[in-house]
Amino acid sequence: MSGAVQLIDDTLLDATLARARTAPRGRTNHNFHPDMASNPHRFLNAWTRGSYAAPHRHLEVPKPESFIVLRGELALFLFDDHGAVTETHILGRNGVLGIDIAPGLWHTLTALTDTAICFEVKAGPYDAATDKEFAPWAPREGDPAAPAYLASLVRALC
């Protein structure tokens, strides 16, 4: 097999999930794109339960995103401009394998199982200054209020 081909198989999924389990943020990516200037970005996004990604949107540089679950379950939350949840979707349950969201929608994901992994596609290139706008009404990663905020989102699923 050439370096131009990467199989998405159990070995790769297991290795990526193992890295997520030991990552400080409780999640990690395995990038298929060669660099951050590439377009599109294609990657595995591996999550552990409790990993928090602050709600955000891709509006300044409009970028749609697609997520397809390969293992486990992920909850995707969509919000209005004031932080109210407008939609929830559980990826990996009841035949829902993925979702494609338009640019500019406030969103976040979290694992509902001990681990979960999805294939994600988003337009590149990546520029930290313009990639995402974090929601002003939600805690940022590392904020002591983040675990309680995430728990409240998950509780609302029931």
ChimeraX attribute file (.defattr): number of C-alpha atoms within 10 A of each C-alpha:
attribute: neighborCount
match mode: 1-to-1
recipient: residues
	/A:1	6
	/A:2	5
	/A:3	5
	/A:4	6
	/A:5	8
	/A:6	10
	/A:7	8
	/A:8	11
	/A:9	8
	/A:10	9
	/A:11	10
	/A:12	14
	/A:13	19
	/A:14	13
	/A:15	12
	/A:16	20
	/A:17	26
	/A:18	17
	/A:19	17
	/A:20	23
	/A:21	18
	/A:22	12
	/A:23	14
	/A:24	10
	/A:25	16
	/A:26	18
	/A:27	26
	/A:28	22
	/A:29	19
	/A:30	17
	/A:31	15
	/A:32	15
	/A:33	14
	/A:34	10
	/A:35	12
	/A:36	13
	/A:37	12
	/A:38	14
	/A:39	15
	/A:40	15
	/A:41	20
	/A:42	20
	/A:43	18
	/A:44	24
	/A:45	24
	/A:46	30
	/A:47	33
	/A:48	26
	/A:49	17
	/A:50	20
	/A:51	22
	/A:52	24
	/A:53	19
	/A:54	23
	/A:55	24
	/A:56	21
	/A:57	24
	/A:58	21
	/A:59	17
	/A:60	13
	/A:61	16
	/A:62	16
	/A:63	19
	/A:64	17
	/A:65	17
	/A:66	16
	/A:67	23
	/A:68	20
	/A:69	23
	/A:70	19
	/A:71	18
	/A:72	19
	/A:73	24
	/A:74	28
	/A:75	20
	/A:76	18
	/A:77	21
	/A:78	21
	/A:79	19
	/A:80	12
	/A:81	11
	/A:82	11
	/A:83	15
	/A:84	11
	/A:85	15
	/A:86	11
	/A:87	11
	/A:88	18
	/A:89	16
	/A:90	22
	/A:91	26
	/A:92	21
	/A:93	14
	/A:94	7
	/A:95	8
	/A:96	13
	/A:97	17
	/A:98	20
	/A:99	15
	/A:100	13
	/A:101	14
	/A:102	14
	/A:103	16
	/A:104	17
	/A:105	20
	/A:106	26
	/A:107	24
	/A:108	18
	/A:109	22
	/A:110	23
	/A:111	24
	/A:112	19
	/A:113	15
	/A:114	12
	/A:115	23
	/A:116	25
	/A:117	28
	/A:118	25
	/A:119	20
	/A:120	20
	/A:121	20
	/A:122	19
	/A:123	17
	/A:124	18
	/A:125	14
	/A:126	17
	/A:127	11
	/A:128	8
	/A:129	8
	/A:130	12
	/A:131	19
	/A:132	20
	/A:133	18
	/A:134	17
	/A:135	18
	/A:136	13
	/A:137	11
	/A:138	17
	/A:139	20
	/A:140	17
	/A:141	15
	/A:142	12
	/A:143	10
	/A:144	10
	/A:145	12
	/A:146	19
	/A:147	15
	/A:148	11
	/A:149	15
	/A:150	20
	/A:151	12
	/A:152	11
	/A:153	15
	/A:154	17
	/A:155	9
	/A:156	9
	/A:157	11
	/A:158	5
